[in-house]
Amino acid sequence: MHNVKILFFLFFLFFFIPSVCFGAVPKLFFSDMTDGPTDGWEGSGTKGAAVSIWGLDFGSAVHTSYVTCAGQVLYADESGIAEWAATTNPTTARGLQRITFYLNSSMSAGAQTISVTTANGTSETIPFYTRTTGNIYFVDLEGSDDNDGLSTATPWLTWEKAHNVAVAGDMVYGREGVYTAIDSLYDEGPNHNWDDAVITLRTTTTTSNHNNGTENNSITFASYPGEVAQLGDGTDTNDEDGHPTKAHQAIFRHSNGSIDYLQYWNFSKFKGDCYDYVLYWSNTNLAQESYVRFVGWDMRTRHAATGVGMEVMMNNSKDHVYLYGNYMHHSGKALDTDPHGYKVEPIYIAGWGTLSDIHIGWNEMSNNNGTLQVYGHVNTDTIDNLYIHDNFIFNSGTTGIVVGGGDGASAYSFIQDAWIYNNIIANCISSAMKVGDGSTGSHGGNFNIFNNTFINNDIAGTTGDIYSPGYPTSVSWINNIFYAGNSLVYFSPSGGDYSDHTGSNNLFYGNGNGVAFLTTDVVNDDPELDGSYIPASTSPAIGAGFDLSATFTTDYLGAENVWDIGAINATKSVTLTGTAVTGGVTEDEIVTGGQTIIFTVSNDEFIATLCADNAATTAFMASCTSNKAEAGGWDAQMVLAYTDCTRDSATQATWVLPATAGYTISENEVITCEPPADIFVGAEAITASPTMTISNIIIPEVVHASGGYSSAGSEWKHSSTGVNVQ
């Protein structure tokens, strides 16, 4: 029999910092592109496009961590990975982590998936389409537009060359540097007229200066892996006649005479530091988009004036536009130097057409002078299926989000249906959110506002946490935290007509009890949030929410939603202690029996009937399994019955391991414990199956010259030679 120690380690312990949960299963949110070629990188027949993905809890770049894409495993410490868990170059939103990897020719073609695996488990998957079509090009400030662009040795110089050449399926990667050259399709009027951009995509009369992608053959412009291509330098640089000599925008969309369509394009990981705008659509309704993604940017602007300085100014008809994971900060004049200047928006969706399926998710909008605003301009404007979710909006010079409203001669509803969920909005000078504004465009619309955390807003003390002067068809408030840190009103105007506002399971704190029209299952108590807006283990928000899993299933940090109130679930954990855990247990001790494993759950409770003779207990006693298949090992020999289990309290249960005479192993066993969800009162709280990894360490048998053995703690010493075996 081998002298073996089995050490029990818990790897599924949750310990949160604002965006990372140490020891947690990785969370995967989105990718920059949805499809790409598996070959063609600098002419290679085996290496393809560089793809970036964003999420949390990716851990360090060790060999036990990997990406699985289209059936191929790419280990974190090998050449198929360009960067692992990156948060800079460019700066990521919300502390999200980024992985960039290369497609390769061994990957299966067609509709596939991507996932991330670490020692703590495997993430959910996201879809991806691999293909063998499309060229890969490069742009470099040291390049030439006379080059073929197909390698880093022969790159193009300008993005204008790139958009003139790229066709469906092509990828263009920009090398490190600050690009300020103005696209030649500039109107050349003085005062830059907001169309002097690094990249101008437009039609002049009937001719477009770009091609379009198609489904599963999109066109991608991106920064080179691990580098930042910066568009604009933030300066207002003009000649003596007022003509710009450097671009004032990163990307400009326009058309003259006929509609210019931009379809199936991706723009990824750029830094936009621009004087006027980063992304700007003119308001002619002749520049229209479908299936366009702006992902992982670092954006800021420098100019604050009427109609100028937005980081994203979006007009015209469009559908399926995605603004994901962008770090949007200091729009217009920096808030810390001009806290009450012109209110310049990080995002302004301004109508001038028919919009649908607009997705604004996982962004950080911090230290901006203005708000995220969705506002129409003419009576025919509409926007349907608006999704604003998982954003961190902090320290705004005005309101956090304004949804609804619009100019026009008569009453109309600009917004049709909107879903606003899992957002954290904090420290805004004005309200956290404004629903409508009493204008002609604020008559109608259905607003679904779920699981948001509104905290310490209305610093100026004028509007309350939520300002709703519009005339919506319906507003549903469910599972939100209203934390009036300045003892201000929750909703304003006080005494307003809220007959169309309904909801339940909201929490109010800071100014007494909540509002009269939201009393169903209300909680009027301190949510006990920490500095990262996470509820403490004693928070009344825990388990007090309403199940909205038909709408969305995860919280702000990507954890399986257990329907607490607020954007972030309370931390849930199961820890192991006991004599079989502390200090480890030998194989002989497994044979003898009597060792204990103690399970302790935080922020939940064991069901009252745990450890009785029932199916839940049977499942619990079988929830620890081995990574080995030995006939004398754990899976074959360890038979645990309900009589070996004791429910010590609502949060603690103990196993006493029975004597197991047949237990004998030839090598270490790693035991993984996955307590089933139905042994907990809040079963949904454990739907992610908390994982405890139990590993063993073999202590080598060392024979003395005399044939005997000796040991000293965990060190075995060869007495004749003095060699230590660790």
Helices and strands as residue ranges (DSSP letters): E 4-8, E 15-16, E 21-22, E 27-31, E 35-37, G 41-43, E 47-56, E 66-69, E 72-75, E 81-86, G 93-95, E 97-104, E 110-118, E 121-122, E 126-131, E 136-139, H 159-165, E 171-174, E 177-179, E 197-204, E 207-208, E 219-223, E 229-231, E 249-256, E 260-268, E 271-274, E 277-281, E 287-295, E 298-301, E 312-314, E 318-324, E 327-329, E 347-349, E 354-361, E 364-366, E 372-376, E 382-389, E 392-394, E 401-406, E 417-421, E 424-426, E 433-435, E 446-450, E 453-455, E 466-467, E 474-478, E 481-483, E 491-492, E 501-504, E 507-509, E 523-524, E 573-577, E 585-586, H 587-592, E 596-602, H 615-621, E 624-626, H 634-637, G 642-644, E 645-649, E 652-656, E 671-673, G 677-679, G 683-686, E 692-698, E 716-717, E 724-725
